[in-house]
Amino acid sequence: MTVIAGLLNKEGNRLEITGNWLQSLGGLISFSDDWGDKHSSALNPIGNLLRAIDNALQAIGGIYEERGNKTEGQSLGIVGSWVQAIGSILCFLSQLEKRTTPLEKG
């Protein structure tokens, strides 16, 4: 929500950066939760970690842009978007794996 507010506000770059940091924190929390889950596929925590890295890259890119280095900031944002795409695909595959694997008894 913070990222959306930052995008809609003319001077919302700081809100967008804050939103990306918060999303990164949430991704790290999801990563740590899935890492300890014995029933979770290895794909899910790795996907969440990649998505957390993406949000951190986008936040750092926003800081670069805010400081006047627009090209480097946009480059970090692009790399972050690709990292997020890979992480999202891994999380999706993990969910498919859960749906197709029979539940263990006990």
N, C-alpha and C positions, 0 to 999 in steps of 0.2 A: 504494500500500500504506500509505503514511504517513497519507493522508486517511482510509482505512478504520480504521486503528488509532485515529486521533483521534476518529472517530465512535463507536467502541465503548468508549472510555475516558471515564469521567465528567469527568475534567479534561483531556481531549484536545484542547481548542480550539487550543492551540499546535501540536500535531502536525498538525491539520487545516490550519492556516494554512501551516505549513512544507510540507506536501504540495502545497498549491495553488501555492506559489511554485516548487517543483520542477517541477510540471507546466507552469507558465508558461515556465520556462527551457527545458524540453524542446520546447515548442511553438515557441519562438523559434529553437532550433537546427534544428528541422524546416523552419521558414520560410526560414532562411538557406540551408539545403541545397537546398530546392526552387527558391529564387529564381535560383540560378545554373545550374539544370538546363535546358538548351535543349529537352529532350524532354518537360518537364513542362508541363502546362496552367497557365495563369495562375490558375486557380481554386484549385489546391492550395496554393500559398504564401499566398494571401489567406485561405483557410480556416484554415490553420495559424496565421497571425497573429491571426485573430479568436479562435481557441481559446486562444492564449496570453494575449490581452487578458482573456478570460473568467476564466481562472484567477487572473490578477492582481486582477481586480475581486472575486472571491470571497475572496482572501486579505486584501485591504484591508477588505472587508465583515466578515470575521472579526475583524480588529483593532478595528474600530469596535464590534462586539458585545462584545468582551472589555473594552473601555474603558467600557462601559455605555450606548452609543448603539445599542440593539438595532434600532430602526426603520430608521435609516440603513444599518446593516450588512445587514439583510435586504433592503432596497431594492437595494443594490449586488449582492447575491447573485442577486436576481431578474433584474436587468439582465444580469449576467454569464451567467446560464443561457440567456437569449435570444440573446446574442451567440454563445455556444457552439453553440446550435442552428443558427444561420445558418452559422457556420464549418464545422460538421459536414456540412451539406447541400452546401456548396461543395466540400468534399473528396470527398464521395460523387459529385457530378456530375463531378468531375475523373477519378475512377476509372472511371465509366461511359464518359467520353470516350475514355480509354485503351483500353478494351475494344472500342469500336466503330470506332476509327480504325486503318486498316491501318498496319503498321510501315513506316518509311522504309527504303529500301535504301541501303547505304553506310555 
